[in-house]
C-alpha cells in the first residue's frame, strides 16, 4: 500500500503546485481505522476531475493515476474559504493473526 500512497501524494502535490497557483499548499496523512487518508490543500476553488488526453504528452494523467491507485478520492472546499482539499483514501488489507 505504501507505494500507492506515495504515488498519489506526489501526484496531488504536483497538481496543487501546477494548477493551484502555488500559494497556500499543504498536505496531511491520517491513519484511520480503515487505512490511510491523504489530503492536499491548494488555493484554488476549481474542482478537479480526471481528463483523458489523446496527445502523447506526459502531462495530464495524474488524476487517472490517483483514480487507479486510491480506493476512493474527491475534493471539498477548505474550511478557511480559500481553495480546496483534494483527498484520497486507501483501505488497509485485513490483518491476520498467526505464526509468521
Backbone as CSV, one residue per row, in Angstrom:
resi,resn,N_x,N_y,N_z,CA_x,CA_y,CA_z,C_x,C_y,C_z
1,UNK,0.823,-1.193,0.000,0.000,0.000,0.000,0.870,1.260,0.000
2,UNK,2.071,1.182,0.562,2.929,2.358,0.671,3.280,2.993,-0.662
3,UNK,3.546,2.170,-1.678,3.873,2.709,-2.997,2.684,3.457,-3.592
4,UNK,1.485,2.921,-3.412,0.285,3.582,-3.931,0.071,4.919,-3.236
5,UNK,0.233,4.939,-1.911,0.052,6.182,-1.155,1.077,7.219,-1.592
6,UNK,2.333,6.813,-1.722,3.390,7.738,-2.134,3.163,8.311,-3.519
7,UNK,2.740,7.468,-4.443,2.475,7.931,-5.808,1.328,8.929,-5.829
8,UNK,0.258,8.625,-5.123,-0.899,9.529,-5.088,-0.540,10.845,-4.409
9,UNK,0.180,10.791,-3.299,0.596,12.028,-2.635,1.431,12.891,-3.577
10,UNK,2.379,12.293,-4.275,3.223,13.048,-5.219,2.378,13.674,-6.326
11,UNK,1.423,12.933,-6.869,0.570,13.468,-7.938,-0.291,14.626,-7.429
12,UNK,-0.866,14.483,-6.238,-1.737,15.544,-5.717,-0.946,16.799,-5.359
13,UNK,0.248,16.627,-4.801,1.090,17.798,-4.504,1.514,18.475,-5.804
14,UNK,1.907,17.695,-6.803,2.275,18.267,-8.095,1.110,19.055,-8.693
15,UNK,-0.092,18.487,-8.649,-1.260,19.203,-9.170,-1.492,20.502,-8.414
16,UNK,-1.318,20.477,-7.101,-1.501,21.696,-6.310,-0.480,22.760,-6.705
17,UNK,0.752,22.348,-6.950,1.788,23.301,-7.359,1.525,23.858,-8.754
18,UNK,1.144,22.989,-9.684,0.975,23.400,-11.079,-0.341,24.139,-11.305
19,UNK,-1.420,23.648,-10.717,-2.748,24.189,-11.017,-3.351,25.010,-9.886
20,UNK,-2.746,24.986,-8.724,-3.324,25.670,-7.566,-2.714,27.018,-7.284
21,UNK,-2.072,27.607,-8.187,-1.404,28.911,-8.196,-0.219,29.009,-7.241
22,UNK,0.184,27.890,-6.637,1.432,27.855,-5.876,1.419,28.465,-4.500
23,UNK,0.296,28.971,-4.022,0.265,29.530,-2.671,-0.680,28.716,-1.798
24,UNK,-0.454,28.739,-0.517,-1.301,28.065,0.474,-1.450,26.573,0.190
25,UNK,-0.333,25.917,-0.090,-0.336,24.479,-0.338,0.095,23.761,0.933
26,UNK,-0.560,22.669,1.205,-0.189,21.842,2.342,-0.726,20.441,2.155
27,UNK,-0.256,19.517,2.995,-0.797,18.169,2.915,-0.799,17.551,4.296
28,UNK,-1.604,16.508,4.441,-1.604,15.729,5.668,-1.946,14.282,5.343
29,UNK,-1.356,13.404,6.131,-1.621,11.974,6.054,-2.243,11.579,7.388
30,UNK,-3.353,10.863,7.331,-4.044,10.462,8.545,-4.240,8.953,8.540
31,UNK,-3.843,8.321,9.630,-4.105,6.900,9.802,-5.523,6.774,10.349
32,UNK,-6.387,6.073,9.624,-7.775,5.899,10.031,-7.999,4.437,10.426
33,UNK,-9.166,4.154,10.970,-9.483,2.764,11.313,-9.466,1.877,10.068
34,UNK,-9.843,2.449,8.927,-9.917,1.675,7.688,-8.586,1.605,6.952
35,UNK,-7.703,2.559,7.141,-6.451,2.589,6.387,-5.759,3.931,6.486
36,UNK,-5.567,4.598,5.341,-4.846,5.872,5.278,-5.652,6.869,4.460
37,UNK,-5.662,8.124,4.930,-6.285,9.229,4.205,-5.196,10.230,3.850
38,UNK,-5.085,10.573,2.564,-4.144,11.573,2.057,-4.966,12.792,1.673
39,UNK,-4.545,13.990,2.135,-5.234,15.226,1.778,-4.209,16.267,1.367
40,UNK,-4.476,16.948,0.254,-3.592,18.007,-0.231,-4.433,19.260,-0.440
41,UNK,-3.986,20.372,0.148,-4.694,21.643,0.036,-4.024,22.526,-1.004
42,UNK,-4.839,23.260,-1.745,-4.319,24.305,-2.623,-5.210,25.521,-2.505
43,UNK,-4.851,26.580,-3.197,-5.547,27.853,-3.009,-6.523,28.192,-4.123
44,UNK,-6.877,27.224,-4.960,-7.875,27.481,-5.981,-9.126,26.667,-5.676
45,UNK,-10.265,27.268,-5.890,-11.529,26.602,-5.601,-11.984,25.693,-6.736
46,UNK,-11.280,25.700,-7.859,-11.678,24.890,-9.012,-11.630,23.414,-8.650
47,UNK,-12.767,22.734,-8.801,-12.810,21.305,-8.528,-12.111,20.563,-9.654
48,UNK,-11.630,19.377,-9.361,-10.841,18.630,-10.332,-11.538,17.327,-10.700
49,UNK,-11.223,16.853,-11.896,-11.699,15.547,-12.337,-10.707,15.018,-13.360
50,UNK,-10.626,13.698,-13.503,-9.680,13.142,-14.473,-10.055,13.540,-15.897
51,UNK,-9.040,13.756,-16.697,-9.229,14.110,-18.098,-8.448,13.100,-18.927
52,UNK,-9.043,12.608,-19.986,-8.344,11.688,-20.879,-7.801,12.495,-22.054
53,UNK,-6.478,12.503,-22.197,-5.827,13.234,-23.277,-5.466,12.276,-24.405
54,UNK,-5.726,12.672,-25.612,-5.330,11.879,-26.779,-3.874,12.143,-27.137
55,UNK,-3.361,13.287,-26.734,-1.999,13.701,-27.017,-1.015,12.798,-26.255
56,UNK,0.079,12.376,-26.874,1.042,11.523,-26.176,1.904,12.286,-25.161
57,UNK,1.568,13.532,-24.900,2.293,14.339,-23.931,2.313,13.632,-22.574
58,UNK,3.352,13.897,-21.787,3.477,13.270,-20.474,2.559,13.898,-19.436
59,UNK,1.978,15.018,-19.701,1.180,15.725,-18.707,-0.301,15.376,-18.840
60,UNK,-1.023,15.562,-17.742,-2.468,15.436,-17.798,-3.034,14.097,-17.398
61,UNK,-2.194,13.223,-16.847,-2.701,11.908,-16.473,-2.614,11.632,-14.981
62,UNK,-2.236,12.610,-14.198,-2.046,12.417,-12.755,-3.294,11.956,-12.039
63,UNK,-4.438,12.554,-12.342,-5.664,12.157,-11.654,-6.141,10.780,-12.092
64,UNK,-5.745,10.352,-13.288,-6.053,8.979,-13.684,-5.269,7.998,-12.813
65,UNK,-4.033,8.354,-12.457,-3.254,7.535,-11.526,-3.898,7.532,-10.149
66,UNK,-4.319,8.711,-9.698,-4.992,8.799,-8.404,-6.218,7.896,-8.399
67,UNK,-7.004,7.984,-9.440,-8.219,7.171,-9.542,-7.890,5.669,-9.565
68,UNK,-6.799,5.296,-10.220,-6.422,3.891,-10.318,-5.844,3.346,-9.013
69,UNK,-5.076,4.146,-8.283,-4.368,3.656,-7.097,-5.157,3.807,-5.800
70,UNK,-5.973,4.845,-5.691,-6.722,5.074,-4.447,-8.007,4.251,-4.455
71,UNK,-8.480,3.909,-3.283,-9.762,3.214,-3.180,-10.924,4.182,-3.378
72,UNK,-10.719,5.444,-3.040,-11.709,6.494,-3.254,-10.967,7.825,-3.243
73,UNK,-11.525,8.843,-3.887,-10.907,10.170,-3.858,-11.948,11.210,-4.231
74,UNK,-11.625,12.463,-3.956,-12.530,13.548,-4.296,-11.965,14.890,-3.855
75,UNK,-12.800,15.906,-3.882,-12.405,17.246,-3.445,-13.487,17.817,-2.549
76,UNK,-13.087,18.776,-1.720,-14.042,19.516,-0.892,-13.447,20.884,-0.592
77,UNK,-14.297,21.884,-0.362,-13.789,23.222,-0.048,-12.996,23.218,1.259
78,UNK,-12.011,24.091,1.347,-11.274,24.271,2.601,-12.129,25.043,3.579
79,UNK,-11.953,24.773,4.822,-12.734,25.429,5.862,-12.477,26.919,5.983
80,UNK,-11.308,27.381,5.549,-10.986,28.802,5.656,-11.522,29.620,4.485
81,UNK,-12.231,28.957,3.566,-12.823,29.661,2.434,-11.869,29.953,1.292
82,UNK,-10.622,29.491,1.400,-9.636,29.726,0.351,-9.209,28.376,-0.217
83,UNK,-9.662,28.067,-1.410,-9.201,26.853,-2.064,-9.971,25.608,-1.688
84,UNK,-9.298,24.468,-1.854,-9.938,23.170,-1.651,-8.943,22.161,-1.107
85,UNK,-9.473,21.066,-0.621,-8.714,19.865,-0.290,-9.008,18.830,-1.369
86,UNK,-8.002,18.192,-1.898,-8.174,17.011,-2.732,-7.695,15.851,-1.873
87,UNK,-8.523,14.834,-1.749,-8.228,13.740,-0.830,-8.286,12.400,-1.547
88,UNK,-7.603,11.433,-0.960,-7.633,10.058,-1.463,-7.561,9.129,-0.260
89,UNK,-8.363,8.082,-0.291,-8.353,7.126,0.823,-7.881,5.759,0.329
90,UNK,-7.241,5.047,1.238,-6.682,3.728,0.965,-7.108,2.798,2.092
91,UNK,-7.695,1.691,1.728,-8.115,0.712,2.719,-6.972,-0.260,2.956
92,UNK,-6.625,-0.423,4.230,-5.542,-1.341,4.577,-6.021,-2.777,4.454
93,UNK,-5.141,-3.668,4.010,-5.530,-5.071,3.957,-5.824,-5.587,5.358
94,UNK,-6.722,-6.550,5.458,-7.074,-7.126,6.751,-5.847,-7.802,7.354
95,UNK,-5.680,-7.627,8.662,-4.572,-8.269,9.363,-5.012,-9.642,9.827
96,UNK,-4.123,-10.571,9.744,-4.411,-11.917,10.235,-3.432,-12.254,11.337
97,UNK,-3.918,-12.921,12.341,-3.088,-13.373,13.456,-2.570,-14.760,13.130
98,UNK,-1.408,-15.076,13.607,-0.896,-16.407,13.404,0.608,-16.413,13.299
99,UNK,1.179,-17.573,13.113,2.661,-17.667,13.018,3.174,-16.998,11.750
100,UNK,4.360,-16.474,11.852,4.987,-15.809,10.702,5.643,-16.807,9.797
